Amino acid sequence: MHVFRVETLDGNGPYQRSRLTIEQRNKLEDMYNDHCNEFFHPAPWSDRYLLTIAENEYCGFISIAQLRKWFAGWLDILAELEFVVTVYDVPEDAVRSSNHQALIRNKGNYPQVAVLLPSELG
């Protein structure tokens, strides 16, 4: 199955603040505040279908629509900050998902089938 992940070309997601540049963190501060709503943007441990995130799991989405909903209003800024949407081909048994997001186990083990610009997802 295809899983979609917003990340830098180095594989760091927008919520991995310690791995981002100061410019990226500063420009995403409003997004972090906007995404503190546990109803619309639950952390994996607050998501009633996921309940936890393992050390070898990475956040992503099972559809472009799910990704667009999560990052509504932020895709152009993410593109400006050099984030991309990497599409991974992942076995179904390596993905846990909810209505909001998905977790991918060991993302480095799976082939990338495409790299898209967030601004192209509109």
C-alpha positions as CSV (number, residue, x, y, z in Angstrom):
1,M,0.0,0.0,0.0
2,H,1.1,3.6,-0.5
3,V,1.8,5.7,2.6
4,F,2.4,9.5,2.3
5,R,4.8,11.2,4.6
6,V,5.7,14.9,4.9
7,E,9.4,15.2,5.5
8,T,12.7,16.8,4.5
9,L,14.9,15.2,1.9
10,D,16.8,13.8,4.9
11,G,13.7,12.1,6.2
12,N,12.9,14.4,9.1
13,G,9.2,15.2,9.7
14,P,7.9,18.7,10.5
15,Y,7.3,17.7,14.2
16,Q,10.8,16.5,14.7
17,R,11.8,19.9,15.9
18,S,15.3,19.1,17.2
19,R,16.2,17.9,13.7
20,L,15.0,21.0,11.9
21,T,16.7,24.3,11.2
22,I,15.9,27.3,13.3
23,E,14.2,28.9,10.3
24,Q,11.9,25.8,9.8
25,R,11.0,25.7,13.5
26,N,10.2,29.4,13.7
27,K,8.1,29.4,10.5
28,L,6.2,26.3,11.7
29,E,5.5,27.7,15.3
30,D,2.0,28.8,14.3
31,M,1.3,25.3,12.8
32,Y,2.5,23.6,16.0
33,N,0.1,25.8,18.0
34,D,-2.8,25.2,15.5
35,H,-2.2,21.5,15.8
36,C,-2.4,21.3,19.6
37,N,-6.1,20.4,19.2
38,E,-6.3,16.7,20.3
39,F,-9.7,16.3,18.5
40,F,-8.5,17.3,15.0
41,H,-4.8,16.6,15.4
42,P,-4.3,14.0,18.1
43,A,-0.8,12.9,18.9
44,P,-0.5,9.1,18.3
45,W,-0.7,8.4,22.0
46,S,-4.0,10.4,22.2
47,D,-5.5,8.8,19.0
48,R,-8.0,6.2,20.2
49,Y,-7.1,3.9,17.4
50,L,-3.3,4.1,17.8
51,L,-2.7,4.8,21.5
52,T,1.1,4.8,21.3
53,I,4.0,5.3,18.9
54,A,7.0,2.9,19.0
55,E,10.5,4.1,18.6
56,N,10.7,2.6,15.1
57,E,7.4,4.1,13.9
58,Y,7.0,7.2,11.8
59,C,3.9,9.4,11.2
60,G,2.3,9.5,7.8
61,F,-1.1,9.2,6.0
62,I,-2.9,6.5,4.1
63,S,-4.2,8.9,1.5
64,I,-3.5,12.3,0.0
65,A,-6.9,13.5,1.3
66,Q,-6.0,12.5,4.8
67,L,-2.6,14.4,4.5
68,R,-4.4,17.5,3.0
69,K,-6.9,17.6,5.8
70,W,-4.1,17.3,8.5
71,F,-2.0,20.1,6.9
72,A,-4.8,22.3,5.6
73,G,-3.5,25.8,5.1
74,W,0.2,24.8,5.7
75,L,1.2,23.0,2.4
76,D,2.6,26.1,0.7
77,I,4.7,27.0,3.8
78,L,5.9,23.4,4.1
79,A,7.0,23.5,0.4
80,E,8.7,26.9,1.0
81,L,10.7,25.3,3.9
82,E,11.8,22.5,1.6
83,F,9.5,19.7,2.9
84,V,8.3,17.1,0.4
85,V,5.7,14.4,0.4
86,T,7.4,11.1,0.1
87,V,5.3,8.2,-1.1
88,Y,6.4,4.8,0.4
89,D,5.3,1.4,-0.8
90,V,4.7,-0.3,2.5
91,P,3.3,-3.8,3.4
92,E,-0.1,-3.4,5.1
93,D,1.1,-5.3,8.2
94,A,3.7,-2.5,8.7
95,V,1.1,0.2,8.9
96,R,-1.3,1.2,11.7
97,S,-3.9,3.8,10.9
98,S,-6.7,5.9,12.2
99,N,-9.1,8.4,10.8
100,H,-6.5,11.1,11.3
101,Q,-3.1,9.6,10.5
102,A,-1.0,6.5,10.0
103,L,2.1,5.0,11.6
104,I,4.7,3.3,9.5
105,R,7.0,0.7,11.1
106,N,10.7,1.0,9.9
107,K,10.1,3.4,7.0
108,G,13.7,3.1,5.8
109,N,13.0,-0.5,4.8
110,Y,10.5,0.4,2.1
111,P,11.0,1.8,-1.4
112,Q,10.1,5.4,-2.2
113,V,7.8,5.4,-5.2
114,A,7.5,9.2,-5.6
115,V,8.5,12.5,-4.1
116,L,5.9,15.3,-4.5
117,L,5.9,19.0,-3.6
118,P,3.3,19.8,-0.9
119,S,2.2,22.8,-2.8
120,E,1.2,20.5,-5.7
121,L,-1.4,18.8,-3.5
122,G,-3.5,21.9,-3.2
